[in-house]
Amino acid sequence: MTDLVAERWGASGPRIVMVHGSLSSAATAFGEQQVLADRYRIVAPYRRGYRPSPDTARIDPDRDAAEIVELLGDGAHLVGTSMGGVIAMRAAALAPERVWSLTVIEPPALPNGAGRPAADKLAAALRAHWAQSDLTDLETFAAGFLAALSMDMRLPSPLPEPLAEAVRNLTTERPWETGVPLEKLAATTFPKLVVTGGGTPGFEDVADALAEGMSAKRVLFEGSPHAVQRIGRRFNDELLDHLRSAEAARTA
């Protein structure tokens, strides 16, 4: 049984497991989705390395995916944002029989976008950033990372400890080589949704490749942040339509 700590919202209804990304954590990433707890049981774990879950020396997407599978129980909807989307897709490939639907939000599965100009450019920029950076200078590293993603975001200085922890975790990742098993996902039957906000061209290329490769619905909320779920109601309405469609298909 996994020893991850999780936020749990809602007492009844189908389960949704929500997986946060690299520069956020469960409560922060999915605060706008708590309103769905009137009809769903939401489980939002803190990934290993993000307190109050246990510490780790490095982020391991395969270990993370296996731990997410444990939280699916006998079946659940699965939602992942940013690197959490990559982990969610890897989890879905490990245990497709436990996944009722899959929703991913700007997952940086850059190897799956290889050959598409913006994805290749972003992968090269991130590889160079890691190679040229002092990984112990967390503020500078984080600023350079956001610049590579074309995100105009000013972080507080000094970094609050939860954000410093997240950046330390990020320095151990290798997003330019962390893809997903697209052929396995394409062979699954659960409904799939790929969402982006339009701010990072490389992520748009990746999302297009993923949607085409696994026959997913593709939705762009133009002008939204990287964490598109934070726009709230518009995203929630799209997610609810997706979940209801998946539930109707399961009971048909």
C-alpha positions as CSV (number, residue, x, y, z in Angstrom):
1,M,0.0,0.0,0.0
2,T,1.4,3.4,-0.9
3,D,2.5,5.7,1.9
4,L,1.6,8.9,0.0
5,V,-0.5,11.5,1.8
6,A,-3.5,12.7,-0.1
7,E,-6.1,15.4,0.0
8,R,-9.5,13.7,0.0
9,W,-12.6,15.8,-1.0
10,G,-16.1,14.4,-1.2
11,A,-17.8,11.5,0.6
12,S,-19.7,9.8,-2.2
13,G,-19.7,9.3,-5.9
14,P,-17.2,7.9,-8.4
15,R,-13.5,8.4,-7.5
16,I,-11.2,10.8,-9.3
17,V,-7.5,10.6,-8.7
18,M,-5.7,13.9,-9.5
19,V,-2.0,14.1,-10.0
20,H,-0.1,17.4,-9.5
21,G,2.9,18.6,-11.5
22,S,6.4,19.8,-10.6
23,L,6.0,23.3,-9.3
24,S,2.8,22.8,-7.3
25,S,1.3,20.3,-5.0
26,A,-2.1,18.7,-4.5
27,A,-4.1,21.3,-2.7
28,T,-2.7,24.2,-4.7
29,A,-2.9,22.5,-8.1
30,F,-6.5,21.4,-7.8
31,G,-8.1,24.0,-5.5
32,E,-10.5,25.0,-8.2
33,Q,-11.7,21.4,-8.5
34,Q,-12.9,21.0,-4.9
35,V,-16.3,22.1,-6.0
36,L,-16.7,18.8,-7.8
37,A,-16.7,17.0,-4.4
38,D,-20.5,17.4,-4.2
39,R,-20.7,14.5,-6.8
40,Y,-17.3,12.9,-6.8
41,R,-14.8,11.5,-4.3
42,I,-11.5,13.3,-5.2
43,V,-8.2,11.8,-4.2
44,A,-5.3,14.3,-4.8
45,P,-2.0,12.8,-3.6
46,Y,1.2,14.7,-2.7
47,R,3.7,13.0,-5.0
48,R,6.8,11.5,-3.3
49,G,9.2,14.4,-2.5
50,Y,6.4,16.8,-1.8
51,R,5.5,17.2,1.9
52,P,3.6,15.9,3.7
53,S,4.4,12.7,1.6
54,P,7.8,11.0,2.2
55,D,11.0,12.6,1.0
56,T,13.0,11.4,-2.0
57,A,16.4,12.0,-3.4
58,R,15.1,12.2,-7.0
59,I,11.9,12.2,-8.8
60,D,11.2,8.8,-10.5
61,P,8.2,8.9,-12.9
62,D,7.9,5.1,-13.0
63,R,7.8,4.8,-9.2
64,D,5.2,7.7,-9.1
65,A,3.1,5.9,-11.7
66,A,3.1,2.7,-9.7
67,E,2.0,4.6,-6.6
68,I,-0.8,6.3,-8.5
69,V,-2.1,2.9,-9.7
70,E,-2.4,1.9,-6.0
71,L,-4.7,4.9,-5.4
72,L,-7.0,3.9,-8.3
73,G,-8.5,1.1,-6.2
74,D,-10.9,-1.0,-8.3
75,G,-11.4,1.9,-10.7
76,A,-11.3,5.7,-11.0
77,H,-11.1,8.6,-13.3
78,L,-7.6,9.9,-13.7
79,V,-6.5,13.5,-14.1
80,G,-2.9,14.8,-14.3
81,T,-1.5,18.2,-14.8
82,S,2.0,19.0,-16.3
83,M,4.5,16.3,-15.2
84,G,1.5,14.8,-13.3
85,G,0.0,14.2,-16.7
86,V,3.0,12.2,-17.8
87,I,2.7,10.2,-14.6
88,A,-1.0,9.7,-15.0
89,M,-0.5,8.4,-18.6
90,R,2.2,6.0,-17.4
91,A,-0.1,4.8,-14.6
92,A,-3.0,4.3,-17.1
93,A,-0.7,2.2,-19.3
94,L,0.2,0.0,-16.3
95,A,-3.4,-0.7,-15.2
96,P,-5.9,0.3,-18.0
97,E,-8.5,-2.0,-16.4
98,R,-8.7,0.4,-13.4
99,V,-9.0,3.6,-15.5
100,W,-12.5,4.9,-16.3
101,S,-11.3,8.0,-18.1
102,L,-8.0,9.9,-18.6
103,T,-7.6,13.7,-18.6
104,V,-4.1,15.3,-19.1
105,I,-3.3,19.0,-18.9
106,E,-0.2,20.2,-20.8
107,P,1.9,17.1,-20.1
108,P,5.6,17.6,-21.0
109,A,5.9,14.2,-22.8
110,L,8.5,15.7,-25.1
111,P,9.8,12.5,-26.7
112,N,6.3,11.9,-28.0
113,G,6.4,15.2,-29.8
114,A,9.7,14.5,-31.4
115,G,9.9,15.6,-35.1
116,R,7.5,18.5,-34.5
117,P,9.4,21.8,-34.6
118,A,8.2,23.5,-31.4
119,A,8.5,20.3,-29.3
120,D,12.0,19.7,-30.6
121,K,13.0,23.3,-29.9
122,L,11.6,23.1,-26.3
123,A,13.3,19.8,-25.6
124,A,16.7,21.3,-26.8
125,A,16.1,24.4,-24.6
126,L,15.4,22.4,-21.5
127,R,18.3,20.0,-22.1
128,A,20.6,23.0,-22.4
129,H,19.2,24.7,-19.4
130,W,19.9,21.7,-17.2
131,A,23.4,21.3,-18.6
132,Q,24.3,25.0,-18.1
133,S,22.7,25.7,-14.8
134,D,23.9,25.6,-11.2
135,L,21.3,23.2,-9.8
136,T,21.9,24.4,-6.3
137,D,20.9,28.0,-7.2
138,L,17.2,27.3,-7.1
139,E,15.9,30.8,-7.8
140,T,18.0,31.2,-10.9
141,F,17.2,27.7,-12.1
142,A,13.5,28.2,-11.7
143,A,13.6,31.5,-13.5
144,G,15.5,30.0,-16.4
145,F,13.1,27.0,-16.5
146,L,10.1,29.3,-16.8
147,A,11.8,31.4,-19.5
148,A,12.4,28.2,-21.5
149,L,8.7,27.5,-21.3
150,S,7.9,31.0,-22.5
151,M,6.1,31.7,-19.2
152,D,6.2,35.2,-17.9
153,M,5.9,34.4,-14.2
154,R,7.8,36.2,-11.4
155,L,8.5,34.0,-8.4
156,P,8.9,35.3,-4.9
157,S,12.4,35.9,-3.5
158,P,13.5,34.1,-1.4
159,L,11.5,31.1,-2.5
160,P,9.1,29.9,0.2
161,E,10.1,26.5,1.4
162,P,7.3,24.5,-0.3
163,L,8.3,26.1,-3.6
164,A,12.0,25.6,-2.9
165,E,11.3,22.0,-2.3
166,A,9.4,21.7,-5.6
167,V,12.3,23.3,-7.5
168,R,14.8,21.0,-5.9
169,N,12.6,18.1,-7.1
170,L,12.4,19.6,-10.5
171,T,16.2,19.7,-10.9
172,T,16.2,15.9,-10.6
173,E,13.7,15.5,-13.5
174,R,14.7,15.1,-17.2
175,P,11.6,16.2,-19.1
176,W,13.2,16.1,-22.5
177,E,13.5,12.3,-22.1
178,T,10.4,11.5,-20.1
179,G,7.8,10.2,-22.6
180,V,4.8,7.9,-22.3
181,P,3.9,4.5,-23.9
182,L,1.6,5.9,-26.6
183,E,1.0,2.6,-28.3
184,K,-0.2,1.0,-25.1
185,L,-2.5,3.9,-24.4
186,A,-3.8,3.8,-28.0
187,A,-4.9,0.2,-27.4
188,T,-7.0,1.1,-24.4
189,T,-10.8,1.8,-24.6
190,F,-11.4,4.4,-21.9
191,P,-12.1,8.0,-23.1
192,K,-9.2,10.4,-23.2
193,L,-9.0,14.2,-23.0
194,V,-5.9,16.4,-23.7
195,V,-6.1,20.0,-22.6
196,T,-3.8,23.0,-23.2
197,G,-3.8,26.7,-22.6
198,G,-1.8,27.9,-25.7
199,G,1.1,29.6,-23.9
200,T,3.9,27.2,-24.7
201,P,4.2,26.1,-28.4
202,G,6.2,23.0,-27.5
203,F,3.4,21.8,-25.2
204,E,0.9,22.4,-28.0
205,D,2.9,20.1,-30.3
206,V,3.1,17.4,-27.7
207,A,-0.6,17.6,-27.0
208,D,-1.4,17.3,-30.7
209,A,0.8,14.3,-31.0
210,L,-0.7,12.6,-27.9
211,A,-4.3,13.4,-29.0
212,E,-3.6,12.0,-32.5
213,G,-1.8,8.9,-31.2
214,M,-4.3,7.8,-28.6
215,S,-7.5,9.1,-30.3
216,A,-8.2,11.6,-27.5
217,K,-10.4,14.7,-27.5
218,R,-8.3,17.8,-27.8
219,V,-9.3,21.0,-26.2
220,L,-7.5,24.4,-26.2
221,F,-8.4,27.1,-23.7
222,E,-6.6,29.9,-25.4
223,G,-4.9,32.4,-23.1
224,S,-5.1,30.1,-20.1
225,P,-2.1,29.4,-17.7
226,H,0.0,26.2,-18.0
227,A,-2.1,24.8,-15.1
228,V,-5.3,25.2,-17.2
229,Q,-7.4,23.6,-14.4
230,R,-6.9,26.8,-12.4
231,I,-9.3,28.7,-14.7
232,G,-12.1,27.0,-12.8
233,R,-15.6,26.7,-14.2
234,R,-14.8,26.5,-17.9
235,F,-12.3,23.7,-17.3
236,N,-14.6,22.0,-14.8
237,D,-17.5,22.1,-17.2
238,E,-15.4,20.4,-19.9
239,L,-14.1,17.8,-17.4
240,L,-17.6,17.0,-16.2
241,D,-18.8,16.4,-19.7
242,H,-15.8,14.1,-20.2
243,L,-16.5,12.2,-17.0
244,R,-20.2,11.8,-17.6
245,S,-19.6,10.6,-21.1
246,A,-17.2,8.0,-19.8
247,E,-19.7,6.9,-17.1
248,A,-22.5,6.6,-19.6
249,A,-20.2,4.4,-21.8
250,R,-19.4,2.2,-18.9
251,T,-23.0,1.5,-18.0
252,A,-24.3,1.2,-21.6
